Amino acid sequence: MQQLIEHWIRPEIRGLSAYQVADARGLIKLDAMENPYPWPAALKSEWAELLSQVPVNRYPDPQASALRPSLRAAMGLAPDMELLLGNGSDEIIQMLCLALAGPGRVVLSVDPGFVMYRMIASFCGMRYVGVPLKADDFSLDLQALLQALEQEQPALVFLAYPNNPTGNLFDQQALVEIIQAAPGLVVIDEAYAPFTDASFIGRLGEFDNLLVMRTLSKMGLAGLRFGLLAGPRVWLEQFDKVRLPYNINSLTQISVDFALRHLPLFEQQTRQIRRDREDLYRDLAAIDGLHPYPSDANFILTRTPEDRAAAIFESMKRQGVLVKKLDGSHPLLKDCLRLTVGTPEENQACLKALTAALA
Ligand SMILES: *Cc1c(COP(=O)(O)O)cnc(C)c1O
C-alpha cells in the first residue's frame, strides 16, 4: 500500500502535515483568536427558535441572498462592488488558488504570515514564495517585496492587514505601492477588521487588481465558518465558478442573518476586547524578560527569554492556560508566544501563569 501511496499522492502533499489543532479540554483557550464572550440567554433561545424552523431536508439558498444586504451595510461596501461568500475565509483562499493555479503559477505573501496561504497554494499545485518581514518590528521590507514581484511575477499576493501572527498593521502607502507593482491580484486579508480602524474596503475600485477578504470568525462566529471576499463583479464572477454549490449551509445562513441583526452586541464585545488588549499589552510589557509587540488584532505576540519558549508554553498549559507556541515555526519567531485576548479574568489567569512560568 505504501508504494501505491508514494506513486499516486503528489510529493508536495506527502511532504505536508495536516493542520494541527491543540486539545483545549479543561483549559482557558487563548490559542485561536476566538471571541471569549457567550451570547445572553434570551438571545440564545430566540436563535434556537429560528434554527428549529430551518427546513434542513432542503438545500440552502445557493446565493445566501437574504444575508447580502445586511453584510454590505455592516461592511460599508460601495454599491458597485460585489460579494463572494465562503465556508470560512479559508475556503475563499482555496477558491482563489483553484481559479488561478497553473504550471509555474506563484502565490506570494510575507513570512511570518498566515499559514493557510502557503498550505492552500501547495494543495492547488502552486508555488509559494514568502518574503521575510523586517526582523526588528515585523514591518514590510518594501524593496525586497518589489524585487520579488518583479522576479516571481505572482498570480496572487496575500497580505493580512493586520498581520497574523505578528499583530501589526503594515504601512498603508507601502501596500499601495505593492498593489500598483503587482502583475496579478492582491488580496488584502482583513480577518482582524473588528479590532482596528484601518481598512482597504473604501479603496476597492481604485485599483484593477485589489480584492478585500473578511471573516466573521474573529468577531465571534468562528463556529459558523463564514468568510467573504469583496471586489469588482468581473473578478468575483470568475471565482464563483469554482465555488461548490451550497457552500454556505442553511444553519449558518440563518445564524449569520440573526447575528447581523444583533450587530451592536458584537460591536460591544469587540470594543471591550480592544480595551483589554491595551491592558494586557501594558501588563506584559511590565514583566521582566518579556518583549510584547504592539497589536491591532485580538492577540498579542510576545518574545520570551532565550530558549525558554517551549518550557514556558508547557508550564502555562499545566497551569490551565493554552496559548500558541510560535517558536520553531519561523526563524523570526524564535522564543515567541501568541496570546489571544480573552475576558479580563482569562487575561489575569494568563498573566499569572506566564509570571509563574518565568520565575
Ligand atoms: C483566522 C484567519 C483567517 C481564517 O479565517 P476563517 O474565516 O475562520 O477561515 C484568515 N486570515 C487570517 C489572517 C486569519 O488570521
PDBQT file of the ligand as one rigid body, heavy atoms in Angstrom, charges set to zero:
ROOT
HETATM    1  C1  LIG A 401      -8.099  33.373  11.190  1.00  0.00    +0.000 C 
HETATM    2  C2  LIG A 401      -7.637  33.905   9.883  1.00  0.00    +0.000 A 
HETATM    3  C3  LIG A 401      -8.287  33.587   8.691  1.00  0.00    +0.000 A 
HETATM    4  C4  LIG A 401      -9.273  32.436   8.581  1.00  0.00    +0.000 C 
HETATM    5  O1  LIG A 401     -10.497  32.721   8.930  1.00  0.00    +0.000 OA
HETATM    6  P1  LIG A 401     -11.718  31.700   8.730  1.00  0.00    +0.000 P 
HETATM    7  O2  LIG A 401     -12.753  32.592   8.161  1.00  0.00    +0.000 OA
HETATM    8  O3  LIG A 401     -12.021  31.222  10.098  1.00  0.00    +0.000 OA
HETATM    9  O4  LIG A 401     -11.328  30.611   7.786  1.00  0.00    +0.000 OA
HETATM   10  C5  LIG A 401      -7.882  34.198   7.515  1.00  0.00    +0.000 A 
HETATM   11  N1  LIG A 401      -6.847  35.051   7.516  1.00  0.00    +0.000 NA
HETATM   12  C6  LIG A 401      -6.170  35.357   8.633  1.00  0.00    +0.000 A 
HETATM   13  C7  LIG A 401      -5.039  36.315   8.561  1.00  0.00    +0.000 C 
HETATM   14  C8  LIG A 401      -6.539  34.787   9.846  1.00  0.00    +0.000 A 
HETATM   15  O5  LIG A 401      -5.823  35.057  10.943  1.00  0.00    +0.000 OA
ENDROOT
TORSDOF 0
